[in-house]
Amino acid sequence: MQRTRLQTASWAGSALIAVVLATGCATDSNPLGSGTGVTASDPSRLTQSGFLSDYGRLAPVSWEEGIQCWRRPDLDIKRYDKVLIGRMSVSLKPGQSTTIDPTDLKALTDYFHDSMVKALKPQMTVVEKPGPGVLGLRIALTNLVPTDVTRSVTGTIVPYGFVAEAGAGAATGRPAGSTPYLGETGMEMQFVDSATGTVLAECRDTQIGRKYAAELDAGATGAAQTWASGYVNSFQSWAYARNAFDKWSALTAQRLAALRGTGR
């Protein structure tokens, strides 16, 4: 019995991924899904780096759990048909002992920039200079933490490790399906009138990686894709950060469309 359970723990993740790859290819260009469900917001880890103008006026929003935002009551986002994405700043989590390659940080900010451009282009022209009608978007990545790949591998292959990890999260004060060695990414975002510098809106969020995540409302295939994607990403240092960037890019585009009256 012990050997059977150990084999199940060690091979369950690989078997699940094989099933998703076999069943998802015909209907989904990415058999592991979009990846946006493999990180979760953690309000207890929201940052206050000094990047935003007033953290006291930020409040939870109705359109996405965990995120805090503020916007000017008189904001008319329809005045802006162009967007300027500023150079991003990055800060590591205090006490971070892992050595981070500077080229990794540049690759991450480049990825986030490209993700944001792709999300916003359908509704706004992305420009390189400030001016009238140009919405300025400033972003700070805060408390950046890579996944400890070695600990992820160890946790998967030890006896009963798979079962124990799958239940981790809530008991340790982290999102369900998360473990202490997974990646973490904070974000503070500011929207300004690029011509005057007036602050129009601000938001912040922190996303935590989930090794065992399932979107139960997405149906069997969607849940399996999310689970498999989270598992695969737990063996890459920055995969969860990229997932968080894609999620924030999509949310930014959705909210701007809603405020402009062109989407939800």
C-alpha positions in Angstrom: 0.0 0.0 0.0 2.8 2.4 0.9 4.5 1.9 -2.5 1.2 2.4 -4.3 0.6 5.7 -2.6 4.1 6.9 -3.2 3.9 6.0 -6.9 0.6 7.9 -7.1 2.1 10.9 -5.4 5.1 11.0 -7.7 3.4 10.4 -11.0 0.0 12.1 -10.5 1.1 15.4 -11.9 2.7 13.9 -14.9 -0.3 11.8 -15.7 -2.6 14.7 -15.4 -0.5 16.8 -17.8 -0.5 13.9 -20.2 -4.3 13.7 -20.1 -4.6 17.5 -20.7 -2.2 17.3 -23.6 -4.1 14.4 -25.2 -7.6 15.9 -24.8 -6.9 19.7 -25.1 -4.9 20.0 -28.3 -7.8 19.7 -30.7 -9.8 22.6 -29.1 -7.2 24.9 -27.5 -4.1 26.3 -29.2 -2.5 26.1 -25.8 -3.3 22.7 -24.2 -2.4 24.1 -20.7 -4.9 26.9 -21.0 -4.3 30.7 -20.6 -2.3 30.3 -17.4 -4.1 33.3 -15.7 -5.7 31.0 -13.2 -2.5 29.7 -11.7 -1.8 32.8 -9.6 -4.1 34.2 -6.9 -4.4 37.6 -5.3 -3.2 37.8 -1.7 -4.4 41.0 0.0 -2.3 40.3 3.1 0.8 40.8 1.0 -0.1 44.1 -0.7 2.9 46.4 -0.8 3.5 50.1 0.1 6.7 51.0 -1.7 6.1 54.7 -2.0 5.5 54.5 -5.7 1.8 55.6 -5.4 0.7 59.0 -4.2 -1.8 58.0 -1.5 -2.2 54.4 -0.2 -4.9 55.4 2.3 -7.5 56.0 -0.4 -7.1 52.7 -2.1 -10.0 50.3 -1.5 -11.1 46.8 -2.7 -12.9 46.7 -6.0 -16.0 44.8 -7.0 -14.7 43.6 -10.4 -11.7 41.5 -9.1 -11.0 39.9 -5.7 -7.9 41.1 -3.9 -7.1 44.2 -5.9 -7.3 47.7 -4.4 -7.8 50.8 -6.5 -8.8 54.5 -6.5 -9.8 56.8 -9.3 -10.7 60.5 -9.5 -14.5 60.9 -9.2 -14.5 63.2 -12.3 -12.4 60.9 -14.4 -13.5 60.7 -18.0 -11.4 58.0 -19.6 -13.0 58.6 -23.0 -10.8 61.7 -23.3 -7.9 59.4 -23.9 -7.5 57.4 -27.0 -3.8 56.8 -26.8 -1.6 55.2 -24.0 2.0 55.7 -23.1 3.5 52.8 -21.1 6.4 54.1 -19.0 9.6 52.3 -18.0 8.9 49.9 -15.2 10.7 49.8 -11.9 11.5 46.6 -10.0 12.2 45.9 -6.3 12.9 42.6 -4.7 11.3 41.4 -1.5 13.2 42.6 1.6 15.4 39.8 2.8 15.5 38.0 -0.5 18.5 35.8 -0.4 18.3 34.4 -3.9 20.7 36.0 -6.3 18.8 37.4 -9.3 20.3 37.8 -12.7 19.8 41.4 -13.9 19.0 40.0 -17.4 16.1 38.1 -15.9 14.7 41.3 -14.5 14.9 43.0 -17.9 13.3 40.0 -19.6 10.5 40.2 -17.1 9.8 43.9 -17.6 10.0 43.5 -21.4 7.5 40.6 -21.1 5.1 42.7 -19.0 5.4 45.7 -21.4 4.7 43.5 -24.5 1.8 41.8 -22.7 0.3 45.2 -21.8 0.8 46.5 -25.4 -0.9 43.4 -26.8 -3.9 43.8 -24.4 -4.4 47.5 -24.9 -3.8 47.8 -28.7 -7.3 46.7 -29.8 -8.8 49.8 -28.1 -6.0 52.4 -27.8 -3.0 53.4 -29.8 0.2 52.7 -27.9 2.6 55.7 -28.3 6.1 56.6 -27.2 5.6 60.3 -26.2 3.3 62.2 -23.8 0.8 64.7 -25.1 -2.9 65.6 -25.2 -5.2 62.6 -25.2 -2.4 60.3 -24.1 -3.0 58.2 -20.9 0.2 57.6 -19.0 0.6 54.2 -17.4 3.3 53.8 -14.8 4.1 50.4 -13.2 6.3 49.3 -10.3 6.9 45.6 -9.7 7.4 45.1 -5.9 8.4 42.3 -3.6 9.5 40.2 -6.6 10.3 36.6 -5.6 11.2 33.7 -8.0 10.0 30.2 -7.5 12.5 28.0 -5.6 12.6 25.3 -8.2 14.8 22.9 -6.1 12.2 22.9 -3.3 9.4 22.4 -5.8 11.0 19.3 -7.2 11.8 18.0 -3.7 8.3 18.5 -2.5 6.9 16.5 -5.5 9.1 13.5 -5.3 9.2 12.9 -1.5 6.7 10.3 -0.1 3.2 11.8 0.2 4.6 15.1 -0.9 2.1 15.5 -3.7 -0.9 14.9 -1.4 0.5 17.2 1.3 1.3 20.0 -1.1 -2.1 19.9 -2.8 -3.7 20.8 0.5 -1.3 23.5 1.3 -2.2 27.2 1.3 -5.1 28.0 3.5 -3.5 26.5 6.6 -0.4 28.6 6.1 -2.2 31.9 5.3 -1.6 31.7 1.6 -4.1 31.2 -1.3 -5.3 27.6 -1.7 -2.9 25.4 -3.6 0.1 27.6 -2.9 3.2 26.7 -1.0 5.9 28.8 0.7 8.5 28.2 -2.0 6.4 29.5 -5.0 6.9 32.8 -6.7 5.4 36.1 -5.6 4.9 39.3 -7.5 3.5 42.6 -6.2 2.3 45.4 -8.5 1.6 49.1 -8.0 0.1 50.9 -11.0 -0.6 54.5 -11.6 -2.6 56.2 -14.4 -1.8 59.8 -15.2 -2.6 62.5 -17.7 0.7 62.4 -19.6 0.4 66.1 -20.7 -0.1 67.5 -17.1 1.1 64.7 -14.8 -2.2 64.7 -13.0 -2.8 61.4 -11.2 -6.1 59.9 -12.5 -6.2 56.5 -10.8 -4.0 54.0 -8.8 -4.1 50.3 -8.1 -2.1 47.7 -6.3 -2.2 43.9 -6.1 0.1 40.9 -5.1 -0.2 37.6 -6.9 1.0 34.3 -5.4 1.8 31.2 -7.5 -0.4 28.1 -7.0 1.1 24.8 -7.8 -2.2 23.0 -7.4 -4.9 25.3 -8.8 -8.2 24.4 -10.4 -10.8 26.7 -11.8 -13.8 24.7 -10.7 -16.3 26.9 -12.6 -14.5 26.4 -15.9 -15.6 22.8 -16.4 -13.6 19.6 -16.3 -11.2 20.5 -19.1 -10.6 24.1 -17.8 -10.0 22.9 -14.3 -7.6 20.2 -15.6 -5.7 22.8 -17.7 -5.3 25.2 -14.8 -4.1 22.4 -12.5 -1.6 21.1 -15.1 -0.4 24.7 -15.9 0.2 25.4 -12.2 2.1 22.2 -11.8 4.3 22.9 -14.9 5.0 26.5 -13.8 6.2 25.4 -10.4 9.4 24.1 -12.0 10.3 27.5 -13.6 11.7 30.4 -11.7 9.6 33.2 -13.3 6.6 31.4 -14.9 4.2 32.6 -12.2 5.4 36.2 -12.6 4.6 36.1 -16.3 1.2 34.6 -15.5 0.5 37.5 -13.1 1.6 40.0 -15.8 -0.8 38.5 -18.3 -3.6 38.7 -15.8 -2.9 42.3 -14.9 -2.7 43.2 -18.6 -6.0 41.6 -19.3 -7.7 43.3 -16.3 -6.3 46.7 -17.3 -7.7 46.4 -20.8 -11.0 45.2 -19.5 -11.4 48.0 -17.0 -10.4 50.7 -19.5 -12.9 49.3 -22.0 -15.6 49.3 -19.3 -14.8 52.9 -18.4 -14.7 54.0 -22.0 -18.1 52.3 -22.6 -16.7 49.7 -25.1 -16.7 46.6 -22.9 -17.5 45.2 -19.5 
